[in-house]
Amino acid sequence: MTFAEHLASLRRSVRRHLTEKLGARTSRPFNQLLALKAISEGVRKQSALAERMMVDAPAASRLVDRLEEEGLVLRRAGEDRRCFRLELTAAGEHDLAHLLDVLREMDGELGEYLPEPELSELKRLMEKLQVGLTMRAGGPDSSDGGGGCGGE
């Protein structure tokens, strides 16, 4: 198995484990929770959310529509009339707390398989790969909320 295949397999295992743990706490779909997390981390525009979630612009728009309908996200006026700034509501923060709790629990579980020095080294190496792949792809990660309608 190639390194990329190992990473993909690990990603599937982690996602399956997270989904199982979340299922006991919330009926909210995993992708919606990931969108709430991205917004809480500073993604403010739908175009940046689409890039972070690796979906096309219409899918991101539908996702934000659902989150807004359920009272989890607000679209605020942006710098111009074409853009909206995304913000979490108190209800969105409440639902996000489920994901954050499970992520912290999972970090603790990883200690069963890797001692702290190895886990720290793995994180460092993964960040190094992320930076390299991002630079090769043509620029910095757009998680700062940029993209589409001017910077913020």
C-alpha positions as CSV (number, residue, x, y, z in Angstrom):
1,M,0.0,0.0,0.0
2,T,1.3,3.5,-0.9
3,F,1.7,6.2,1.7
4,A,-1.2,8.1,0.2
5,E,-3.4,4.9,0.5
6,H,-2.4,4.5,4.1
7,L,-3.4,8.1,4.8
8,A,-6.7,7.7,3.0
9,S,-7.4,4.5,5.0
10,L,-6.5,6.1,8.3
11,R,-8.8,9.1,7.4
12,R,-11.7,6.7,6.8
13,S,-11.0,4.9,10.1
14,V,-10.9,8.2,12.0
15,R,-14.1,9.5,10.3
16,R,-15.9,6.3,11.0
17,H,-14.9,6.3,14.7
18,L,-15.8,10.0,15.1
19,T,-19.2,9.4,13.4
20,E,-20.0,6.5,15.7
21,K,-19.1,8.5,18.8
22,L,-21.1,11.5,17.6
23,G,-24.1,9.4,16.8
24,A,-24.6,8.8,20.5
25,R,-24.7,12.6,21.2
26,T,-26.3,14.3,18.2
27,S,-28.3,13.5,15.1
28,R,-26.5,16.4,13.3
29,P,-24.6,15.2,10.1
30,F,-20.9,15.1,10.4
31,N,-20.4,17.5,7.5
32,Q,-22.6,20.1,9.2
33,L,-20.5,19.8,12.3
34,L,-17.3,20.2,10.3
35,A,-18.8,23.3,8.6
36,L,-19.6,24.8,12.1
37,K,-16.0,24.1,13.2
38,A,-14.6,25.8,10.1
39,I,-16.8,28.9,10.7
40,S,-15.8,28.9,14.4
41,E,-12.1,28.9,13.2
42,G,-12.5,32.0,11.1
43,V,-13.9,30.9,7.7
44,R,-16.3,33.7,7.0
45,K,-17.2,33.3,3.3
46,Q,-19.0,30.5,1.5
47,S,-16.3,30.3,-1.1
48,A,-13.7,29.6,1.6
49,L,-16.1,27.2,3.3
50,A,-16.5,25.3,0.0
51,E,-12.7,25.1,-0.4
52,R,-12.2,23.9,3.2
53,M,-15.0,21.3,2.9
54,M,-13.8,20.3,-0.6
55,V,-17.2,20.8,-2.1
56,D,-18.4,23.0,-5.0
57,A,-19.9,26.4,-4.4
58,P,-23.6,25.2,-4.9
59,A,-23.1,22.5,-2.3
60,A,-21.6,24.9,0.2
61,S,-24.5,27.3,-0.4
62,R,-27.0,24.5,0.3
63,L,-25.1,23.5,3.4
64,V,-25.1,27.1,4.7
65,D,-28.8,27.4,3.8
66,R,-29.6,24.3,6.0
67,L,-27.5,25.6,8.9
68,E,-29.2,29.0,8.6
69,E,-32.7,27.5,8.5
70,E,-31.9,25.5,11.6
71,G,-30.6,28.6,13.4
72,L,-27.0,27.5,13.7
73,V,-25.4,30.1,11.4
74,L,-26.1,33.7,10.4
75,R,-25.3,35.4,7.1
76,R,-24.3,39.0,7.9
77,A,-23.7,41.7,5.4
78,G,-20.2,41.6,4.0
79,E,-18.0,44.2,2.5
80,D,-20.2,44.5,-0.5
81,R,-23.7,43.4,-1.6
82,R,-22.4,40.2,-3.3
83,C,-20.9,38.7,-0.1
84,F,-22.1,37.5,3.2
85,R,-20.0,37.0,6.4
86,L,-20.8,33.7,8.2
87,E,-21.2,33.6,11.9
88,L,-22.2,31.0,14.4
89,T,-25.2,31.5,16.6
90,A,-25.3,30.3,20.2
91,A,-27.2,27.2,19.0
92,G,-24.4,26.6,16.5
93,E,-21.8,26.8,19.2
94,H,-23.8,24.4,21.3
95,D,-23.9,21.8,18.5
96,L,-20.2,22.4,17.7
97,A,-19.4,21.5,21.3
98,H,-20.4,17.9,20.6
99,L,-17.7,17.6,17.9
100,L,-15.1,19.4,20.0
101,D,-15.7,17.0,22.9
102,V,-15.4,13.9,20.7
103,L,-12.3,15.3,19.1
104,R,-10.7,15.8,22.5
105,E,-11.7,12.3,23.5
106,M,-10.2,10.9,20.4
107,D,-6.9,12.7,21.0
108,G,-6.8,11.0,24.4
109,E,-7.5,7.6,22.8
110,L,-4.6,8.0,20.4
111,G,-2.4,7.9,23.5
112,E,-3.3,4.2,23.7
113,Y,-1.5,3.6,20.4
114,L,1.2,6.2,20.3
115,P,3.1,7.6,23.3
116,E,3.2,11.5,23.5
117,P,6.7,11.9,21.8
118,E,5.6,9.8,18.8
119,L,2.2,11.6,18.6
120,S,4.0,15.0,18.7
121,E,6.4,13.9,16.0
122,L,3.6,12.5,13.8
123,K,1.7,15.9,14.1
124,R,4.9,17.7,13.2
125,L,5.5,15.6,10.1
126,M,1.8,15.9,9.0
127,E,2.0,19.6,9.3
128,K,5.2,19.6,7.2
129,L,3.4,17.6,4.5
130,Q,0.4,19.9,4.6
131,V,2.6,23.0,4.2
132,G,4.5,21.3,1.3
133,L,1.3,20.2,-0.5
134,T,-0.3,23.5,0.0
135,M,2.6,25.4,-1.4
136,R,2.7,23.0,-4.4
137,A,-1.0,23.6,-5.0
138,G,-0.3,27.3,-5.5
139,G,-0.7,29.2,-2.3
140,P,-1.7,29.5,1.3
141,D,-4.7,27.7,2.8
142,S,-7.8,29.8,2.4
143,S,-9.0,29.0,5.9
144,D,-8.5,32.7,6.8
145,G,-11.9,33.4,5.2
146,G,-10.6,34.8,2.0
147,G,-11.7,34.0,-1.5
148,G,-14.4,35.3,-3.8
149,C,-15.3,38.7,-2.4
150,G,-12.3,40.5,-1.1
151,G,-10.3,39.9,2.0
152,E,-11.4,40.2,5.6
